[in-house]
Amino acid sequence: MLSSWLSFTKLFGGNGANGKRENSVLYAPGTQIAFDTKLVTRLKRDHQELVRIYLMVTRQVQDRQFQKIKPTMESFVHEFNAHVLMEYTKLYVFLDYSFKNDDSTHDLIVQFRKEMNLIGKAVRNFYGKWKETNLGLDNIEPFTAELQAIGEVLVKRIKTEEENLYEIYQSAPGLLMINGHKTGAVDANLEAPLFEFGRQNNPQSLKSLRKPRYSS
């Protein structure tokens, strides 16, 4: 699923197959980093896949299918890392440049990224701890306790990202155009649709978004 996302050249507003820059693109101020109207949909789809794989692990634990647990956990970690990479290269970079002059919003974005680093570290440490261990009746209880802790953090993070962080990203086109930032597109007809996209996805002030809270 994640292997189908765009190449780095296209991600960052590079040249298309015909050697000309893509029309109808909104860039973060002063950059070639393009806004992607489909990004949030892909990231939410990743969330669904992560939850699906996580629940598969929990069922394997309940059914004592010890030989299947680690390969499924490997799939989970691979999917998680790919999702985080997409967020860093497409979402956070765009937001960093778009809101660098808005201290309160930029601080919120930085907080999201720091907390994602902590969650990523916890996931990788968990997998690193157990991947070389033979699971069985003698150690399945501590494994299960740690797995449940990862799941609780994952659910909270998904909810906060989808309700807060992704709302900031989707509001960006309207806010940038309100502040006088133009698209990098030759086709001026795109500006009205992009503005409308941002307006529809900005139902509340960014200041009302709840600041995420996680424990390390």
N, C-alpha and C positions, 0 to 999 in steps of 0.2 A: 504493500500500500504506500508506504513512505518513499519507496524507491522511485515513484512516478513523479515526485515533485520537481519543479523546474531547476535547470542547471544554474550554477552560481553566476554565469554571465548574464542570463536572463533575469535572475533574481535581483541583481543590482542595476537593472536598467541598461544592460548592454545592447549590442547591436543584434538585430534579428537575422534570419537566414538570408535576407536580401541585402544585408550590409547597411541598412538604415535603421535608425532608432524607432522603436515601436511608438505609434501614435497613441493618444488617449491614455496618458499616464500621469499620475500625480506623484511628484517626488517630494521627499522630506526636504525642508529648506536647505539650500546650499549643497545638496548631494545628488547622486544618481540612484538613490535608494527609493524604489517604487512602492506605492501603496498597492496592495493586492486585495481586491474585493472578495476573493474566494478563500483567503487565508484562514479566517475564523472558522469557516465551515470545515476545512481540512483539520484544523486543530481540535475541533469538537469531535470529529470522527475519530481522531487519534485517541481522545479520551474514552470513547466508547470501546475501542479496541483494547485499551489498557485495562479497563474494568472487566471486559470479557475474559482476558487472559488471567487476570488476578483471580476471578471467580473459579476459573478452571483449576488453578493451583489449590484453592481452598477445598474444592470437591475431591481432588486427588488426595489431599491430606486426610479428609474425612473417610475416604474409602481405603486408606492405607495403601495407595498405589505408589509405593516409595520409589520405584524405578522411573516413574514418569514425572515426578515433582521437579527435579533439577533441570531437565530439558525444557519444561514449561516455564520455569523461572528464568532460564536463559533467554527464551523468547520474550518474556516480559521486560527484562532489562534491555534487550536490543531495541524493542519498541519504545521504551521509555527514553533511551538515549537519543534515538532518532527524532522523537517528538521535541525533546529539549533543544536539540541542534536546530530544528526548524524555528522554534521560538526565538532562539538567540540570533540567528542569521536574518530572519525576516521581520519578526515582531519587535523585539527589544531595540534593535539598531534603528529601525524607523521611528519608534517612539522617542528614543534618546535625542535624535536630531529635531524631531517635530516639536518637542516640548522642553527643549533645553533652556528656553527663556521663561518658562513657567515653573517657578521653584516648587510650588506645592505639588503639582502633577508630576514633575520630574522626580521629586523625592519619593513619591508613591511608586513610580516605576522602578526606581533603584531598590526600594524595599522588596518589591516583588521578585526582582532578580536575585537579590541576596538570599531570600528565603528559598527560592528554587535551587540555589547552589547547595543550601543545607539539606534540602530534601534529596537532591541528587546524590550527595555524599552519603546520606543514610541508606538509600537504595543500593548503591554500589558496595558499601561496607557490608550490608546484609548478605548480598549475593556472594561477595568475596569470602565471607566467613563460612558459608554453608556449601559452596560449590564443590569443595574437595572433601566434604564430609559425607560418609555413608549414612543416610537417614534410615531410622528404624524405630522400633517401639521404645528404645532406651533414650532417644533424643528428640522425638517428634513433638513433645510438649513445649520445650523451649523454642523450637523452630516455629511452632504454631503461634506462640505468644508474640514473637518478633514479626511474623507475617501479619498478624492482626494489627499490630502497631503501624506497620507500613500502610496497610489498607485504610486505617483511620485518617492518616495524614494525607493519603492520596485523594480520598473522597472530599476532604476539606479543601484541598488545593484546587481540585477540579471545579468545585462550586464557586470558590472565590475568583478563579481565573475567568470563568464564564460570565459571572455576574459583574465583575469589576474590570479586570485587566482588558478583556476583549472589548468591553464597552468603550474604554478609552481609545483603543485602536480604531474601532468603527466610527467613533465620533471625529477622528482626526481630519478627514477631508472637509467637512463642514466648518470646523474650527479654523483650519488653515486658510480657507478661502474667506472666512469672515475677517481674518487678520490681514487679508490682502495678498496671500501667497497664491500664485498662479500655477497651473499645471505646466509641465514641460512638453505638452502636446502641441502638435501643429493643428490638430482638429479641435477648434474651440468649442464645438458642440458637446464635448465631453464634460465641460466644466459644470453645466447645469445638472446632468445626472449625478456627477460625483458630489456636488453640493447637496443634492437631495438625499443621496445615500448617507452622507454624514449627518444631515439634519434628522433623518428618520431613526438613526442609530444613536442619537444623543438626547434621549428623553429627559435627562436630568443633568444638573450641573455636575461637573467632575468633582467639585468639592464635596458633594454628598456621597461619593463612593466610599464604602467602608474600607478602612485600612486592614490588610490581612494580618492575622496573628498566628504564629506557629511557634512551637517549642523546638529547639534543636535536638 
